[in-house]
Amino acid sequence: MAVVGGGAAGLVAALFAAGAGARVTLFESTRQGGKKIVASGGGRCNVLPGAVDVRRFVTDGSPRVLARVLASWPLEAQRAWFERDLGIPLSLEAATGKLFPASNRAADVRDALVAAARRAGADLRFGARVTALAPAGDPGPPGQTPGWRVTTAEGADTFDRAILATGGLSVPATGSDGFGLRAAEALGHRLVTPYPALTPLTAAPAGGGPAPHAALAGVSLRPRLAVGSGRARLVTHDGFVFTHRGYSGPAVLDLSHRATLARRAGEHADVRVAWDGRDAEAWDAALRTPGPGLVATVVRDALPDRLADALLAEAGVPLTRTRAELTRDERRRLVGRLADYPLPHTGDEGYTKAEVTGGGVPLGDVEPATLESRRAPGLFLAGEILDAFGPIGGYNFLWAWATGRLAGLGAATNFHGTVT
């Protein structure tokens, strides 16, 4: 069996397939594999979330299928496996609810996966870029595979089954080049159009020049962001940071796909910010409260000084204005900017800084119990190549580990070895 891709999903797929008795050859373009693992979490690797809400995943497919895939290897079972079988103790970061390796070293996670795959008997071929994946012969009876020919610069090998776990297009510096998506499409899958997800938003003025909030670059806080309305409303409440080009942080990344998809449809996603989480009524009451002192002091007590002063300036409220002097119109304008601020985004940072790729192979194109392709029997798909992603916080590794294991076990079922 061939596993194409040596990232999170591919390494787990190879490990479980080999552990189930399959003869496994893994092909990975980079020299060590798992580059996204090593780069994640600022070099710490957010291995798993502390808790899971399946509703936070994004897919064009069936939520029931997604939930079924995740249920094949629940969070607690994954955590136990990392700690018991891989020897990677995990620590819960109370402030964020995320699970990190106790060593705080992402490389430890990658190295443990590589070592475990080798112990299971997998042949890991690093530095081997796959240039083609195609059926090895004419299709046989319905539901049977002709085998798969995997081509690299060193030649071609033929296998009876293949797992495609090459990731998507996000963070190309880690080796993601979209090969798996192109291969899947060539093999009959009609992709949900890929797009960058969990990516920073940008704000480029129409006439050029610096971003509207470039002077606030580096300012960070935890506001509440909202986009959409009714049942489609998405609210995030997490870290936010101003950048020279726009906005980043988990609160921004977790809803960036709404902005990206809206732009693709020729629309604009109206992102609204409550800078300290309070709504207009609460801020109005705070500014109406009688007492001495400056309005600026009230706002600075709640927000970073630079942001507070910028919002006061936008509202036309002088820094010298006392609470007793604040006019009704000034209060109304200031409350609007504090509790319902329209974030002026115009674009995003694309795949270069995207955490994941949205879209991909539809979940309806794979068997939920094995992740075998319904379009190309004998081909299994795992990880980011599938049309599903979750928010920042370990969700996407949860998906990678679960789908890698499911594909590896599915492909190893009734395994017959390399086709000769």
C-alpha positions in Angstrom: 0.0 0.0 0.0 1.2 3.6 -0.7 0.6 6.6 1.5 1.1 9.8 -0.4 1.9 12.6 2.1 3.9 12.5 5.3 2.1 15.2 7.3 -0.2 14.7 10.3 -2.8 12.6 8.5 -0.3 10.6 6.4 2.0 9.6 9.3 -1.0 8.4 11.3 -2.4 6.5 8.3 0.9 4.8 7.7 1.3 3.9 11.3 -2.2 2.3 11.7 -2.1 0.6 8.4 1.3 -1.0 9.1 0.2 -1.8 12.6 -2.8 -3.7 11.1 -0.4 -5.8 9.0 -0.2 -3.9 5.7 3.1 -3.5 3.9 3.3 0.3 3.7 5.4 2.7 1.7 5.0 6.4 2.5 6.1 9.1 0.1 6.8 12.6 1.4 8.3 15.5 -0.6 10.1 17.1 2.4 13.2 15.7 4.1 11.7 15.0 7.5 7.9 15.2 7.1 5.4 16.7 9.4 6.5 20.3 8.7 3.1 21.7 9.7 3.2 19.8 12.9 6.6 21.4 13.8 5.5 24.9 12.8 2.1 24.8 14.5 1.4 26.6 17.7 4.5 28.8 17.5 6.6 25.7 17.6 4.6 24.2 20.5 2.0 22.2 18.5 -1.6 22.4 19.7 -2.1 18.7 19.5 -5.8 18.6 20.4 -8.6 20.8 21.8 -9.5 20.4 25.4 -13.1 19.8 24.4 -14.9 19.4 21.1 -18.0 21.0 19.7 -18.7 19.3 16.3 -20.9 22.2 15.3 -17.9 24.4 15.0 -16.6 22.4 11.9 -17.2 23.9 8.5 -18.2 21.7 5.5 -20.4 21.8 2.5 -21.2 18.1 3.2 -23.4 16.3 5.7 -22.7 17.2 9.3 -23.8 13.7 10.2 -21.0 12.2 8.1 -18.5 14.6 9.6 -19.7 13.6 13.1 -19.5 9.9 12.3 -15.9 10.3 11.1 -14.9 12.1 14.3 -16.8 9.6 16.4 -14.6 6.8 15.0 -11.8 8.1 17.3 -13.1 10.4 20.0 -11.1 13.1 21.7 -10.4 11.2 24.9 -9.3 8.1 23.0 -6.9 10.2 20.9 -5.5 11.8 24.0 -5.0 8.5 25.6 -3.2 7.2 22.5 -0.8 10.1 22.4 0.1 9.7 26.1 0.1 5.9 26.3 1.2 4.7 22.9 3.4 7.6 21.7 4.7 8.6 25.1 3.7 12.3 24.6 2.1 13.6 27.8 -0.3 16.4 27.1 -1.0 19.4 29.2 -4.2 21.5 29.2 -3.5 25.2 28.9 -6.2 26.7 31.2 -6.3 30.1 29.5 -7.1 28.7 26.1 -8.5 25.2 26.7 -5.9 23.7 24.3 -3.8 20.6 24.7 -0.1 20.9 24.1 2.8 18.4 24.6 4.1 18.8 28.1 7.6 19.5 26.7 6.1 22.4 24.6 8.1 21.1 21.7 6.2 20.5 18.5 9.2 18.5 17.1 8.6 15.9 19.8 5.2 15.1 18.4 6.4 14.8 14.8 9.4 12.7 15.9 7.2 10.4 18.0 4.9 9.8 15.0 7.8 9.0 12.7 9.4 6.7 15.1 6.1 4.8 15.8 5.4 4.4 12.1 8.9 2.9 11.6 8.4 0.6 14.5 5.2 -0.6 13.0 7.1 -1.5 9.8 6.3 1.4 7.5 8.9 2.3 4.9 9.1 6.1 5.1 10.6 7.7 1.9 11.3 11.3 2.7 12.5 13.6 0.0 10.4 11.7 -2.5 8.0 14.0 -4.3 5.1 12.2 -6.0 4.5 13.6 -9.5 1.7 11.3 -10.6 -0.9 8.9 -9.1 -2.9 6.9 -11.5 -4.6 3.6 -11.9 -2.1 0.8 -12.7 -4.4 -0.9 -15.2 -7.8 -1.2 -16.6 -10.7 -1.2 -14.1 -11.9 -4.7 -13.1 -15.3 -5.6 -11.9 -17.3 -2.8 -10.2 -15.9 -2.0 -6.8 -12.5 -3.5 -7.5 -9.2 -1.6 -7.9 -6.7 -2.1 -10.7 -3.9 -1.0 -8.4 -2.2 2.3 -8.2 1.0 3.5 -9.9 2.9 6.1 -7.9 5.5 8.1 -9.8 8.5 10.0 -8.3 11.7 11.3 -9.8 13.2 7.9 -9.1 10.6 6.0 -11.1 7.3 4.3 -10.6 6.0 1.7 -8.1 2.7 -0.1 -8.2 0.6 -0.8 -5.2 -2.8 -2.4 -4.7 -4.2 0.5 -2.6 -3.3 4.1 -2.0 -4.0 6.7 0.6 -3.9 10.3 -0.5 -3.0 12.6 2.5 -1.1 15.4 0.9 -2.9 18.3 2.6 -4.3 21.2 0.6 -2.8 24.5 -0.5 -2.2 26.3 2.9 1.3 27.3 4.0 3.1 26.3 0.8 6.4 26.7 2.6 5.7 23.4 4.4 5.4 21.5 1.1 1.7 21.9 0.4 1.3 22.4 -3.3 -2.2 21.1 -4.0 -1.0 17.9 -5.7 -3.6 15.8 -3.9 -6.5 18.0 -4.8 -5.4 17.9 -8.5 -5.0 14.1 -8.4 -8.4 13.6 -6.8 -10.1 15.8 -9.4 -8.4 13.9 -12.2 -9.7 10.7 -10.7 -13.3 11.8 -10.9 -13.9 13.9 -7.8 -15.7 17.2 -8.3 -14.1 19.4 -5.7 -15.8 21.9 -3.5 -13.8 24.9 -4.8 -10.8 25.2 -2.4 -10.2 28.5 -0.6 -7.8 29.8 2.1 -9.4 29.4 5.6 -8.3 30.5 9.0 -6.3 33.3 7.4 -5.7 36.9 8.5 -7.8 39.6 7.0 -6.3 42.6 5.2 -7.6 46.2 4.8 -6.2 48.0 1.7 -7.6 51.5 1.0 -9.0 51.8 -2.5 -6.7 54.7 -3.3 -3.6 53.0 -1.9 -1.6 53.9 1.2 -1.4 52.3 4.6 -4.2 50.2 6.1 -6.8 52.1 8.2 -5.4 50.8 11.4 -1.7 50.4 10.6 -0.8 52.8 13.4 -2.3 50.2 15.8 -0.1 47.3 14.7 0.8 45.2 17.6 -2.2 46.1 19.8 -3.9 43.0 21.0 -7.1 42.2 23.0 -10.0 39.8 23.2 -13.1 41.4 21.6 -16.3 39.7 20.4 -16.6 39.5 16.6 -19.8 38.6 14.7 -20.7 38.1 11.1 -24.0 37.1 9.5 -27.5 37.0 11.1 -30.1 34.6 12.3 -29.0 30.9 12.2 -26.1 31.8 9.9 -24.7 34.2 12.5 -21.1 33.3 13.6 -19.7 34.8 16.8 -16.1 34.5 17.9 -14.6 35.7 21.1 -10.8 35.2 21.3 -7.5 36.8 20.7 -7.4 39.7 18.2 -4.3 41.6 17.0 -3.9 44.6 14.7 -1.2 44.1 12.0 0.4 46.5 9.5 -1.8 45.1 6.8 -5.0 44.4 8.7 -6.2 42.0 11.4 -5.2 38.6 12.8 -5.6 36.4 15.9 -7.9 33.4 16.5 -11.1 35.6 16.6 -10.4 36.9 13.1 -9.1 33.6 11.7 -12.1 31.6 12.9 -14.5 33.7 10.8 -12.2 34.7 7.9 -13.8 32.0 5.7 -17.0 34.0 5.7 -15.2 37.0 4.4 -13.3 35.0 1.8 -16.4 33.2 0.5 -18.4 36.4 0.4 -15.8 38.1 -1.7 -15.7 35.2 -4.1 -19.5 35.7 -4.5 -19.0 39.4 -5.2 -20.4 40.3 -1.8 -19.0 41.8 1.4 -19.2 40.1 4.8 -20.2 42.7 7.4 -17.9 41.9 10.4 -18.9 43.7 13.6 -16.8 44.1 16.7 -17.6 44.7 20.3 -14.2 45.7 21.5 -14.5 44.5 25.1 -17.5 42.3 24.6 -20.1 44.7 26.0 -23.1 45.6 23.9 -24.3 49.1 23.1 -26.7 49.2 26.1 -24.0 48.4 28.6 -21.6 51.0 27.1 -24.3 53.6 27.0 -25.0 53.0 30.7 -21.3 53.2 31.5 -21.0 56.6 29.8 -24.2 57.9 31.3 -23.0 57.1 34.8 -22.5 60.4 36.6 -19.2 61.3 38.1 -16.0 63.4 37.6 -13.2 62.5 35.1 -12.6 62.2 31.5 -14.5 60.1 29.0 -11.0 58.9 27.7 -10.3 57.4 31.2 -13.5 55.3 31.1 -12.6 54.0 27.6 -8.9 53.4 28.4 -9.9 51.5 31.5 -11.5 49.0 29.2 -9.3 49.0 26.2 -5.6 49.4 25.3 -4.8 53.1 25.3 -3.9 53.3 21.6 -7.1 51.7 20.5 -9.2 53.7 23.0 -7.7 57.0 21.7 -8.3 56.0 18.0 -11.9 55.2 18.7 -12.4 58.4 20.5 -10.9 60.3 17.6 -13.1 58.4 15.1 -16.2 59.3 17.2 -15.2 63.0 17.3 -14.8 63.0 21.1 -11.9 65.1 22.3 -9.5 63.5 24.8 -10.2 66.4 27.1 -14.0 65.8 27.2 -15.3 65.1 30.6 -18.2 62.8 31.3 -20.3 65.7 32.4 -19.6 67.5 29.1 -20.3 64.5 26.8 -23.1 65.4 24.4 -25.8 63.0 23.3 -24.5 62.8 19.7 -20.9 62.2 20.9 -22.1 59.4 23.2 -24.1 57.8 20.5 -21.2 57.9 18.0 -18.8 56.6 20.7 -21.1 53.7 21.7 -21.4 52.7 18.1 -17.6 52.4 17.7 -17.2 50.6 21.0 -19.9 48.0 20.7 -20.8 47.6 17.0 -17.7 48.5 15.0 -17.7 47.7 11.3 -14.3 46.1 10.6 -13.1 47.6 7.3 -11.6 44.5 5.7 -11.0 44.2 2.0 -9.1 41.0 1.5 -7.1 38.3 3.2 -3.5 36.9 3.4 -4.4 33.9 1.2 -2.8 30.5 1.4 0.5 31.9 2.5 -0.7 32.4 6.0 -3.9 30.3 6.0 -3.9 27.6 8.7 -6.0 25.3 6.5 -7.6 24.9 3.1 -11.4 25.1 2.9 -13.2 23.0 0.4 -11.7 19.9 -1.2 -13.0 16.4 -1.8 -16.7 16.3 -0.8 -17.5 14.1 2.3 -20.2 12.5 0.2 -17.5 11.1 -2.1 -16.0 8.8 0.6 -17.3 5.9 2.6 -17.7 7.2 6.1 -16.5 3.9 7.7 -13.3 3.6 5.8 -12.7 6.9 3.8 -12.4 4.9 0.6 -13.3 6.9 -2.5 -16.6 6.2 -4.1 -15.2 7.5 -7.4 -11.9 5.5 -7.4 -12.1 2.2 -5.5 -8.8 1.4 -3.7 -8.1 5.0 -3.1 -8.5 6.4 0.4 -8.5 10.1 1.4 -7.5 11.7 4.7 -6.8 15.1 6.3 -7.0 18.5 4.8 -7.8 17.2 1.3 -11.3 16.5 2.6 -13.9 19.2 2.7 -13.9 19.9 6.4 -12.1 22.1 8.8 -12.5 23.4 12.4 -11.6 26.5 14.3 -8.2 27.4 15.8 -7.4 25.3 18.9 -6.4 21.8 17.9 -9.6 21.0 15.9 -7.7 20.5 12.6 -5.2 18.1 14.2 -8.1 16.2 15.7 -9.5 15.9 12.2 -6.1 14.9 10.8 -5.5 12.2 13.4 -9.0 10.8 13.1 -9.1 10.6 9.3 -5.6 9.3 9.1 -6.4 6.4 11.4 -9.7 5.7 9.7 -8.1 5.7 6.2 -5.1 3.6 7.4 -7.3 0.9 9.0 -9.8 1.0 6.0 -7.0 0.5 3.5 -5.4 -2.3 5.5 -8.6 -4.3 5.5 -8.0 -7.5 3.5 -4.6 -6.2 2.5 -2.8 -8.3 -0.1 0.6 -6.5 -0.3 2.3 -4.8 -3.2 1.0 -5.7 -6.7 3.6 -7.4 -8.8 
